[in-house]
Amino acid sequence: MSRLPRFGMILAASVVIGSGGYWALAEEPHSGAAHGAAAGAVHQHSYEEGRILYYRHPDGLPQFSTQPKSTDDGRAYLAVREKSGEAGGHAPAVAPAKAMLAELGSTAPRRILYYRNPMGLGDTSPVPKKDSMGMDYVPVFAEEQQDGATIRVSPGKLQRTGVKTSTAAMARIGRAVRAPATVTLDETRVSVISMRTDAFIDTVSTVTTGDRIRKGQVLFGFYAKEIATAGTEYAAPGGDRAGSALRLKNLGVPDEAIRTIAERQQVPSSIDYASPRDGIVLERLAVAGMMAKPGDVLFRIADMSHLWVLADLPEYDLASIRVGADVRLTVRSLPGRSFDGTVDLIYPQVDAQTRTTKVRIELPNPDGVLLVNMYAEVEIDTRSEEPVIAVPNSAVIDTGDRKLVFLDKGEGRFEPRDVMLGARGDGQTEIVTGIKAGDQVVVAANFLLDAESNLNSALSAMTAEGGRQ
């Protein structure tokens, strides 16, 4: 539609709305059949003799003209006069005029720059035309022309396409990394009981493998010739007590036994060996009457109040794991219970076959319900220590060549913004550069905006190229 007819239609509609409202207020009510006859006469007279404002489609379609016009099948458009009534079945002129103004959507003529393909293709036309499917090309008005980046979308189209926005905010980004694991002993809490010199085992306590023992509890009694000689020198008055005491310690004699020798001034025939820690007896190899050589293992004791858990993490998850991260552990044999620990060590090697790396986790086991070699599942919290700028994952468009988000600039304007991504978590992505906290970003239908932006960029480039030519 050209600018002159469009302007005439807008002007005609405005006049009709004003005049229709005036006549509606000017009419006084009548009663009885006289009122019906008078009203019919007035409406008929106005319809036939009033000033023509514009012409409308005979079927009531929202199609108007400022000049006489015919439909495709040869029927003439109906004239809408200054005060069109209901005689002859015609509707008041005010309603079509309002509909026309709503359709036109503006109170001033708009300049059409060109027409673009309705399917989003790159071809344009300086005049109205149809595509191969019979669809009308869409006019692009001067006030809608974009700079090639920012796009403008009408409120109706926003509602139809389902565009939604969210606020970029500061948050700790991360995701829960889950992996299978195995409960093991804390290597630093295992003690091996052995002799440092030849010794005869006289007696052995009744503790057996698997028993819990306390620190200081007697495990066995022994006699060693070398220890007896050093003890005699230590007990003798006037001797080198300091040197003898050091020799006894180097031979592995417990401090309690050394104090007993000093108090009694004699060496006992059998010296008691006490447990150095609380724990569980893992091995009991001591037997009464046996000859123990230096280094022979007699007992192995482990403190199970703290344990290690070894988890096998895939290689691609290693970058998100840090020492000190919180860990939650669950065991199938203990349903409903969970245990909290921390990452203590990331082993410096990757298994060549499984492409996994072991991660060591420390956790307390005060009630002793966790047992060695239990299978478990760990969930490692990989959230960053400091909050960063984050947006929902759906806000980021990855085209392969670039990563961008759409900023909502208000009033239906959207701007694509290139961003640099950081960590990606459960539902959120870190934005290193490109936007700031508080920006409104599009989280739904942003691919449609991206297509519209690409189209605008292409059309702007074509328009600029045409202008240079």
N, C-alpha and C positions, 0 to 999 in steps of 0.2 A: 504494500500500500504506500503511495507517494505521500510526501509530507503535507501537501495542500489539502487533499481529501481527508487525511487523518485529522488535521487541525480543525477542519470544518465539522467533522463528526464530533470531536470533543466539545467544540463550542456549542453545537446544536444540543448535545446532551445536557450541558450545563444550563442552557436556557430553559430546556424542558423541565428539568428538576425544579428550577426556581419558579417557573410559571405554574407548574402543576401544583406545587405547594401553595402558591397564592390562591389559585382557583378553588382548591380544596377547602381553604379557610373561608373564602368569600361566599361559598354556597350556604344558604340557610335551609334548615330542614323544613319539609312540608309533610302533610298527612293525607292519607286516603288515596283514592285513584287519581285525584287531581295532581298530586305530587308525582306519581309515576308517569302520567302523561306529560307533565311539564318537563320532568327530567329527561324523558325520551326525546322530546322536541329539542331541548337545549343541546343534548349530546349529539343528536343527528345534525343539527345546524352547525355545531362547532366542528364536527368531523368533516362536513362537506365544505364549509366556508372559511375555517380558520387558516392562519398562515402556516405553510408547510415548513416544518423544521428539518426533517430528514426523511429518508425512505428506508423501510425495513423489509426483511424477507417475508413473503406471504405465509410461510409455514411457521413463523415465529422463531426461526433460527437466529442465533446471535450474529447476524450479518446485516450491515447498515451501509448506507450510501448517501452522500449529499446531493447527488444528481439522480434523475430518473434512471432506472436500471431494470433489467429483466433477468430471470433465473435461467439456468441452462436449458430448461424445457420450455422457455418462451413466456412464462408468466411474469407479469409486471410486479415490481416491488410496490408495497403499499405505502402511501404517503402518511406520515405522522405529523399532524397539525398542532397548532398551539395548545388546543385543549381537546385531546382525543378521548371520547368516552367509551362506553360499553355497547353502544348501539351497533348493530351489525355483527356483534361477536368480537369486536376488537378490544384488546386490553388497554388500560390507561398507558399513556406515553411515558409516564415517569419511571415505571419499572424497567422497560427496555432501555431507557436512557441510562439508568443507574447500572444496568448490566453491561451496557456498552462502555461506560467509564471504567467499570471494574476490569473489563477485558483489556481495555487499552492501558490501564494501570498507570496513567500519568495525566497531569493537567496541562502539559506543554508538549509540543511536537518534539520528537526525537529523531536525530539524524542517523540513518542507516549507513554503516560503512561498507558492509558487504554481506553476503549470505554464505553460510558454511554448511557442509554436509551434515545431515541429521544423524548419521551413524558414526560421526567422529573422524571420518577420513579427512585427509589433508586438502582436498580440493575445495575451492571457493568460487563464488560467482558474484559479479557486480550487480546482477539483476535477479529477481525471483525466478526459481526453477524447481524442478522435481528430479529426484534421483531415479534410478532404474526400477525401483519398487513403487514409485508414485508418491513418495514422501516429500513434503515441501522442505526446501532448504531453510535453515533457521537464520533469521536476521541477527546481525551483530551491530548493536547501537554504539554511538560514539562514547557515551558514558560508561559502557561496559567494556570498552577496549582496555586490555591489561598491558602491563609492562613486560609481559613474557614470563613472569615469575608468579606474582600475586594473581590469584583468580578470584572472581566474584560469583557467588551462587545465590540465587533467589531463595527467600524463605520457604516457598512451596517446594522447591527442588531439594532443599536441605531436609525437609520433613520426609519427602518421598524416598530419598536415598538412605536415610537413617544415619546421618553424620552425628557422631557423638564426640565429646571432648573430655579431657581430664587435665589436671594440674600437675606440672612437673614439680616434684618436691624432694627434699633431702631425706634420704633413707639409707639403711644398711643393706647392701645388695649381697645376695648369696642364694645358695640352694642347698638342699640337704643331699649329701653324697652318701649313698648306701652301699655297703660291701659286706661280704661274708668274712667271718673272723673266727679265731680259735683262742681259747683261754689258755695261758701258759703261766709258768712260775716267774716271779721276779728274780732274775739271776743274782741281784745284789742281796737277796734275803735267803740265800741257801748256804748252809754250813756243812763242811765235810769234817768228820772227826777221824783223826789218824794219829799215830805215834811218830815221834821224831827220833826214836832210838828203839833198839830191840827191847821188847817187853812181853811179859807173860800176863795173860788175862786171867785174873783169879776168879772174879764174879761178874755177872752181867745182870742188869736190872730186868724186870719182867716186861718192860716195854717192847712192843713189836711194831712191825711195819704198819703205818696208818694211825698209830696212837698219837694223841696230842700230849705234848710235854711242856713243862714250864722251864723258864730259865733258872739254872741252879739245881735242877733235879739230877740226882746221881744216875749215870748211865752204866758205868762198870767200874771195877777196881782192878789195879794192875801193879806189877812189880817190875822194875827195870834196874839192872845193876848199875848203870852209869848214873841214873838219877839218885840211887841210894848213896853212892860215893859222894856226889855233889851235896847231897843233903846232910851227910855226916860232917863235911867240912863247914857247912853253914851252921850246924848246931854246936860245933866245938867252940868252947870259949877262947877268945883271943885270936881267932882265925880271921881271915879276910871275908867278912860276912857280905860285904858289898859285891865282891867278885863272885862268891858262891851263889848269892841270890840271883845275879844276872845269869849265871850258868844254868840254874834251875829253870828260869824263865825261857831261856833259849831251847831247853829240852822239852818245853811244852807243859811244864808242871803248872797247874792252876794256881792263882794267887792265894786262894783259900788254903791249899795244901802247904804252900810256903809259910803262911802265917802259923799254921798248926805246928810245923817243925820248929819255928822260932819260939813258940810258947812252951812246947814240951821238951825242948832241947834234945830231941831224938827223932829219928826217921822211922815212920810207921812201916810195918812190913808190907802193907797194901795201901796204895794211894787211890782215893776216889776221883773219878773224872766226871765233872758236872756239865750239863748242857749249857752252851753259851747263849742260847736264845729260846724264846717261845716258838713253838711250831709243830709241824707234823713230821713224824718219822717216815722218811721216804725209803730208807734202806737200813737194815740191821744185819750186819755181817759179823759182828763180834760174837764169839762163842767162848764160854768158860773153858779155861785150860789151853786155849790156843796160844801159839807164839806169833806175835804181831811184829812184822818187819816195819822199818821206817817207811811211811807213805802208804801203808795198807789202809784201805778205807774200812772203818769199823761202823760208823753211822753216817747217814746223810739226813739232815734236818732242814726243813723249809718253813719259813714264816709265810703263811697264806693270808695274813690280814690285808696285804696289798698284792695285787696281781698285775700281770701284763696281758694285753690282748693284742694279737697280731692279725691285722686286717690286710687283705689283698686288694689293692686299689688299681683299677685300670690306668694305663699310662696317660690317657687324655684327661683324667681327673686330678693329676698331681699338681697342676698349676694353681688350682683353687684351694689346696690344702696347706695349712700353715701350722707350725708347732705352737701349741697352746690352745688350739681350737677345741671347743666343747664337743663332747661325744656322748651319745646316748646308746646304750647297749641293751639288747633284749635277747633272751634265751628261750627257745621253744619249750624246754622242759620246765620253765618257770613262767607260765602264762600270767599276764596281768602285772608283772613286775618289770621294772627297768632300772638300769644302773648308770650313773653319770661318771664320766672320766674326762681326761684331756689327752690330746695328741702329744706324745713325748719325743718321738723320733720318726723321721722319714728315712728309711733305709736308702743308701746311696747307690742303688743298683736296680735294674729292671730285669725280671726273669725273661730269658731269651725265648722260652717256649710259650708262656702264657701272656707275656707283655703286661705283667702286673708288677707292682712294687709293694713291699711290705711296709706297713705303717704301725708303729708301736704305740699302744694306748695304755696309760696307767689309770687304774681305778681301785678304790678301796673295796675290801671284802670283809667287813667287820664281823658279820654273822657266819661267815664261812659257807654260804650257800653255793657260791660259784666254785666249781671244781676244775681241776686241770684237764685240758683237752676237750672241754665242752665246746660245741659248736654254737656260734652266736651270730647276730647280725648287728652291725654298727651303723649309726646315722651321724655323720659328721657335719657340724654347722660350719659352713664356709662363708658366712656373712662377713663383710669388711668391718674392720675395727672402727673406722670413722664413717659417718654418714656422707653420702655423695648424692649428686643430682641424679634422679631416677625417673623414668617414665614407664608406663605399661609396655609390655613386649609388643602388643599389637600396634603401638604408635610408630614403630620403626619399620620403614620400607627399605629393603635391601634389593637393589636392582642388579647387583653384581659389580657394577662400576662405581656405584656410590650408595651411601646410606643416608637417608633423610627422614625428617618428620615434618608434618604440616602444622604450622602455628595458626591459631585462630586469632585474627586481628580485629574481629568484631564486625558487625554490620554485613555479614555474609562474605567477608574477605579472608582468604587463606593464603599463607605464604609457605612454600617449601623451603626447608632449611637443612643444609648439609650438616651432619653431625659426626663426631668421632665416638665410637662406642668403647665402653670398658667391660666390666664383668657383667655377665648375664645370669640372672637368678630366676627363682620360681615366680614368674609373673611380672618381673621388673627387669629393666636394663639400665646400666649406668651410662650416663652421657658425659663424656670427658670435656668436649667442647661443642659449641653450636647453639645451645640454649642455656637459660638460667632458671633457677628455682622461681616458681610462680607463673611461668609461661603456660598458656593453654595450648595443649596439643591434641590433635585429632586421633582418636583411638578406634573409630569404626568408620567404614566407607572411605578410608583414606586412599585406597587404590583407585577409586573412582575420581578422587581429586587429583591424584597423580596423572591419570589419563587426561583429565581436563587441562592440567598444567602443561603436559607435553604437547597437547593440541594447540594451546594458546601460544606456546613458544614457537611451534612450527609455523603457525599462521602469522605471528609477528615477524618471523624471519622472512616469510614469503612476501608480506606486505612491504617490508623494508627493501627487499630485493627488487620488487616491482617499482618502488619509488625511485630507486637509483637508475633503473632502466628508463 
